[in-house]
Amino acid sequence: MTRPHKHQSHPKVIARLKRANGHLAHVIAMIEEGSPCTDIAQQLQAVEKAITNAKRVLIHDHIDHCLDPDEAGHAPDTASFKAITRYL
């Protein structure tokens, strides 16, 4: 069994994703209620931005703590860096 992989930023990422989840639920309700498309698009933009910001924090934290030899306790892993940058 592998041990949980946690970083100091994970609670902040979780909070951002929960906020985005709330926005998304609101967007669904807006669509079901027949809200104007411009209002829905604006809220979808907010959801997209919240998710993008959460992803950015997670990736930067990974780079800072998993690829920094001083933090990770080993030489940088080029394959891991290439893998995570696919999601930028």
trRosetta pair geometry for C-beta under 8 A, 3 or more apart (Angstrom, degrees):
i j d omega theta_ij theta_ji phi_ij phi_ji
2 5 7.7 -11 143 -37 117 96
6 10 5.4 -80 -154 4 78 154
7 10 5.2 129 59 -30 71 94
7 61 4.9 118 142 156 156 130
7 62 7.4 -110 -52 -73 157 55
7 65 5.8 157 -125 49 117 159
8 11 7.9 -48 172 20 43 96
8 61 7.4 -155 57 -145 75 126
9 12 5.2 -62 -166 45 63 114
9 13 5.8 65 138 -27 87 103
9 57 5.4 -168 178 158 134 103
9 58 6.7 -174 111 -94 127 46
9 61 4.1 -121 22 -84 145 152
10 13 5.4 -53 -142 36 36 112
10 14 6.2 39 158 -21 68 103
10 58 7.9 62 -97 -109 60 89
11 14 5.6 -52 -147 36 32 113
11 15 6.4 35 153 -20 64 104
12 15 5.6 -51 -149 35 32 113
12 16 6.5 34 152 -19 64 104
12 57 6.2 -108 107 163 116 155
13 16 5.7 -54 -150 36 32 112
13 17 6.3 28 153 -16 66 108
13 54 5.0 103 -150 -161 75 90
13 57 5.5 -166 -83 91 90 121
13 58 5.1 69 -111 -67 146 97
13 61 8.0 -98 -45 12 127 147
14 17 5.8 -58 -146 40 30 109
14 18 6.3 32 155 -20 66 106
15 18 5.8 -53 -146 35 30 111
15 19 6.5 32 153 -19 63 105
16 19 5.7 -55 -153 35 31 113
16 20 6.4 31 150 -18 65 106
16 50 5.8 -179 179 -177 87 86
16 51 7.9 150 140 -93 104 30
16 53 6.1 -132 -160 96 144 102
16 54 3.9 180 103 -83 132 103
16 57 7.1 135 2 24 157 143
17 20 5.4 -49 -145 37 36 113
17 21 6.2 43 151 -25 65 102
17 50 7.7 148 -96 143 32 103
17 51 7.2 64 -111 -109 73 69
17 54 5.2 98 -59 -137 81 165
18 21 5.4 -48 -148 32 33 117
18 22 6.6 37 151 -19 62 101
19 22 5.7 -52 -155 33 33 113
19 23 6.6 33 148 -17 64 103
19 50 5.8 -136 98 -155 102 142
20 23 5.5 -52 -149 37 36 113
20 24 6.2 38 151 -22 67 105
20 47 5.3 101 -159 -149 85 68
20 50 3.8 -179 -83 107 100 129
20 51 5.2 108 -144 -58 161 77
20 54 6.8 -87 -15 -14 140 139
21 24 5.6 -52 -146 35 31 113
21 25 6.5 34 153 -20 63 102
22 25 5.7 -50 -149 33 32 111
22 26 6.6 33 151 -19 63 104
23 26 5.5 -57 -154 35 34 114
23 27 6.5 38 148 -23 67 102
23 43 6.2 -174 -178 -177 95 90
23 46 5.4 -133 -159 107 148 110
23 47 4.6 -170 108 -82 122 84
23 50 6.4 140 22 10 147 152
24 27 5.4 -47 -149 31 36 114
24 28 6.6 39 151 -19 65 100
24 47 5.1 95 -72 -126 79 138
25 28 5.7 -50 -152 33 34 113
25 29 6.6 34 150 -17 64 104
26 29 5.6 -54 -151 38 34 112
26 30 6.3 40 149 -25 66 103
26 43 6.3 -123 103 -165 106 142
27 30 5.5 -51 -149 32 33 115
27 31 6.6 33 153 -19 65 101
27 40 6.1 96 -152 -152 86 79
27 43 4.7 179 -88 116 93 124
27 44 5.7 95 -129 -71 146 72
27 47 6.3 -50 -24 -33 144 142
28 31 5.8 -53 -153 33 32 110
28 32 6.4 29 151 -15 65 108
29 32 5.6 -57 -146 40 33 111
29 33 6.0 25 156 -14 67 111
30 33 5.9 -62 -144 43 27 106
30 35 3.9 -44 -173 21 89 142
30 39 6.5 -140 -168 113 139 108
30 40 5.2 175 116 -95 129 87
30 43 6.4 130 8 32 159 157
31 34 7.8 42 178 -68 29 26
31 35 7.0 -63 -67 36 28 94
31 40 6.0 79 -72 -122 79 139
35 39 5.0 -90 156 79 115 129
35 40 5.6 138 91 -54 109 93
36 39 4.7 89 68 6 88 105
36 40 7.1 -159 97 -6 45 87
37 40 5.5 -55 -146 39 36 113
37 41 6.0 38 156 -22 69 105
38 41 5.7 -50 -144 36 31 112
38 42 6.5 36 153 -23 62 104
39 42 5.7 -52 -152 32 31 114
39 43 6.6 26 153 -14 64 105
40 43 5.9 -59 -152 39 32 108
40 44 6.2 34 151 -20 67 106
41 44 5.5 -52 -145 37 33 114
41 45 6.5 41 152 -25 63 101
42 45 5.6 -50 -155 29 31 115
42 46 6.9 33 147 -18 62 101
43 46 5.4 -48 -153 32 39 114
43 47 6.6 42 148 -19 66 100
44 47 5.5 -49 -149 34 37 114
44 48 6.2 39 152 -20 67 105
45 48 5.7 -54 -147 37 31 113
45 49 6.3 31 154 -19 65 107
46 49 5.8 -54 -145 37 30 111
46 50 6.3 32 155 -21 64 106
47 50 5.8 -56 -149 35 29 111
47 51 6.5 24 156 -14 64 107
48 51 6.0 -59 -150 39 29 108
48 52 6.2 30 153 -20 65 109
49 52 5.6 -54 -144 38 31 113
49 53 6.2 31 157 -19 65 106
50 53 5.9 -55 -148 36 28 110
50 54 6.5 29 153 -19 62 106
51 54 5.6 -53 -148 36 33 112
51 55 6.3 33 153 -19 65 106
52 55 5.7 -56 -149 37 30 112
52 56 6.3 34 152 -23 64 107
53 56 5.5 -51 -146 33 32 115
53 57 6.5 34 156 -19 65 103
54 57 5.9 -53 -150 34 31 110
54 58 6.4 30 152 -17 64 108
55 58 5.7 -58 -149 38 31 112
55 59 6.2 26 157 -16 68 108
55 87 6.5 -129 -175 149 121 113
56 59 6.0 -57 -144 39 28 106
56 60 6.1 24 159 -15 65 109
57 60 6.0 -57 -143 40 26 108
57 61 6.2 27 157 -20 62 110
58 61 5.8 -59 -149 37 26 111
58 62 6.4 29 152 -21 63 105
59 62 5.5 -51 -149 33 33 114
59 63 6.4 32 153 -17 65 104
59 84 5.7 150 -139 168 90 110
59 85 7.9 107 -164 -91 127 44
59 87 6.3 -162 -85 87 130 109
59 88 6.4 153 170 -84 168 79
60 63 5.7 -53 -149 37 33 111
60 64 6.1 31 154 -18 66 109
61 64 5.7 -56 -143 40 30 111
61 65 5.9 -6 169 10 67 116
62 65 6.7 -76 -135 52 20 86
62 66 5.0 -25 -170 23 65 125
62 67 7.1 55 139 -11 69 101
62 84 5.4 -163 107 -131 144 156
63 66 7.2 -41 -82 51 12 85
63 67 5.1 -34 -151 35 49 127
63 68 7.6 74 147 -35 54 88
63 81 7.2 72 -115 -121 86 87
63 84 6.9 -166 -63 103 83 148
64 67 7.6 45 3 47 9 85
64 68 5.8 -6 -177 -17 38 129
64 71 6.6 56 145 4 63 169
65 68 6.5 -30 -100 30 16 107
65 71 4.7 -115 -137 146 51 142
65 72 6.7 119 157 -67 49 77
66 71 7.5 -55 -39 103 19 115
66 72 5.5 72 -158 -91 31 120
66 77 7.5 -49 147 33 92 116
66 80 6.5 -111 134 145 120 145
67 72 6.6 75 -42 -31 7 141
67 76 4.9 42 -172 -138 77 95
67 77 6.5 -109 -112 41 77 74
67 80 6.5 -165 -84 96 98 116
67 81 5.4 82 -117 -77 144 100
68 71 4.1 55 79 20 111 109
68 72 6.0 148 70 -8 54 93
68 76 7.4 10 -89 -88 14 97
69 72 6.1 -61 -122 50 26 98
69 73 7.6 -155 -178 19 54 4
69 74 6.5 -107 -137 95 75 26
69 75 5.7 -5 -107 -116 116 31
69 76 5.8 -76 -55 -41 89 74
72 76 7.6 118 38 -95 146 50
72 77 8.0 -129 162 -7 167 99
74 77 7.7 35 104 -46 112 94
76 81 6.8 20 171 -38 108 129
77 80 3.9 50 101 13 117 116
77 81 6.6 163 92 -15 63 83
78 81 5.6 -55 -149 36 35 113
78 82 6.3 33 155 -17 68 104
79 82 5.8 -53 -148 38 31 110
79 83 6.2 34 153 -23 64 107
80 83 5.6 -53 -146 35 31 114
80 84 6.4 24 159 -14 66 106
81 84 6.2 -59 -146 38 28 103
81 85 6.3 25 159 -19 64 111
82 85 6.0 -60 -145 36 29 109
82 86 7.4 47 154 -36 59 91
83 86 6.3 -43 -171 5 34 114
84 87 6.3 -61 -175 31 48 107
84 88 8.0 65 135 -40 68 90
85 88 5.3 -21 -160 -7 60 119
